[in-house]
Amino acid sequence: MSKNAELQDAQNNKNDEFYTQYEDIEAEMNAYVKFNPTVFQDKTILLPCDDPDRSNFVKYFVSNFRRFGLKKLIATSYRMNAHGKKLAFTKAGIDKKQLDGSGDFRSKEVTDLRNEADIIITNPPFSLFREFLAWVNPNEKLFSIIGNVNAITYKSVFPLIMTNNIWLGESIHSGDREFMVPKSYPLNASGYRIDTSGNKYIRVKGVRWFTNINYGRRHQPLSLMTMADNIKLSKHKQVRGHEYAHYDNYDAIEVPFTDAIPSDYDGVMGVPITFLDKYNPDQFEIVEVTDGKNLAQRPCGGAKVGGRNLYYRISIKRRDTRAIYYV
């Protein structure tokens, strides 16, 4: 399948042409700026999946261009069987024009713009997340992109998380988020609305920011109880009154909730992938991830408790066994 055909399939058949809400962009960017007020200063930002006339990413960064001290803002959009759009905004003004090609992010035309940029920010098609992240190249570029939380488990993504090259963003931790969709989008899901102007919106579950831009909460330690106090006092009935289960085929204990991580356990613990919403790399070390059939980097089969395969788990260890945690 050609690159343009793949992008067309992703945007039409898979229905993942979603327009991010302004307030969701603002909340995430504010976290970066609060931690480092000069994070965007003198930088060129590329928005490679953003219609200059519709994207809230474009509106947000144009509105904050001078406040952030940006050097340049570039936005491009894909147009099926047509020329894509391009916007370039500098202190001298705005320049809008058509691209020579369709605006496929993998084209040489857009890749050259990527090479010019310091930071890449956008909401790419979820179905092309793996390829988009590889195209961004997190080892060379700062970035912040939206994806599904299950992308954590991708073989091309998890090693980057494990080595602390990318992490989850600050502002979306759970629940769902509302996105505007094209007016041709079929509204067959339960969570949708149509505003007074006829714009369609749907709610999407499991959305997260993936980034390598730092923010303050990422370095705040989790406040945890001891194992004994969790067994006695945990709000979770699966934990309260029960000993922590040990995996049948892996030397680690099962911790079904992030707030049930025992503060005084020094061994390996298996936690849900949503642990990464509160992951502090100064407090914990990620060992690996497991799924229901395979244990990453191990030949012994999936992590099991009582013969039952578990959904993805991330194995972690405390970094500083001498740390004291206050409840």
Stockholm file with secondary structure:
# STOCKHOLM 1.0

chainA/1-327         MSKNAELQDAQNNKNDEFYTQYEDIEAEMNAYVKFNPTVFQDKTILLPCDDPDRSNFVKYFVSNFRRFGLKKLIATSYRMNAHGKKLAFTKAGIDKKQLDGSGDFRSKEVTDLRNEADIIITNPPFSLFREFLAWVNPNEKLFSIIGNVNAITYKSVFPLIMTNNIWLGESIHSGDREFMVPKSYPLNASGYRIDTSGNKYIRVKGVRWFTNINYGRRHQPLSLMTMADNIKLSKHKQVRGHEYAHYDNYDAIEVPFTDAIPSDYDGVMGVPITFLDKYNPDQFEIVEVTDGKNLAQRPCGGAKVGGRNLYYRISIKRRDTRAIYYV
#=GR chainA/1-327 SS CCHHHHHHHHHHTSCCCCEECHHHHHHHHHHHHHHCTTTTTTCEEEETTCCTTTCHHHHHHHHTHHHHTCSEEEEEECCTTSCCEEEEEETTEEEEEECSSCCCTTSHHHHHHHHHCSEEEECCCGGGHHHHHHHHCTTTSEEEEEEEGGGGGSTTTHHHHHTTSCEECSSCCSSEEEEEECTTSCCCSSSEEECTTCCEEEEEESEEEEECCCCGGGGSCCCCCCHHHHHHHCSCTTTTTSCCCBCSSSSSEECCSGGGCCTTCCSCEEEEGGGGGGCCTTTEEEEEEECSSCBTTBSSCCCEETTEECSCEEEEEESCTTCCCCC
#=GC SS_cons         CCHHHHHHHHHHTSCCCCEECHHHHHHHHHHHHHHCTTTTTTCEEEETTCCTTTCHHHHHHHHTHHHHTCSEEEEEECCTTSCCEEEEEETTEEEEEECSSCCCTTSHHHHHHHHHCSEEEECCCGGGHHHHHHHHCTTTSEEEEEEEGGGGGSTTTHHHHHTTSCEECSSCCSSEEEEEECTTSCCCSSSEEECTTCCEEEEEESEEEEECCCCGGGGSCCCCCCHHHHHHHCSCTTTTTSCCCBCSSSSSEECCSGGGCCTTCCSCEEEEGGGGGGCCTTTEEEEEEECSSCBTTBSSCCCEETTEECSCEEEEEESCTTCCCCC
//
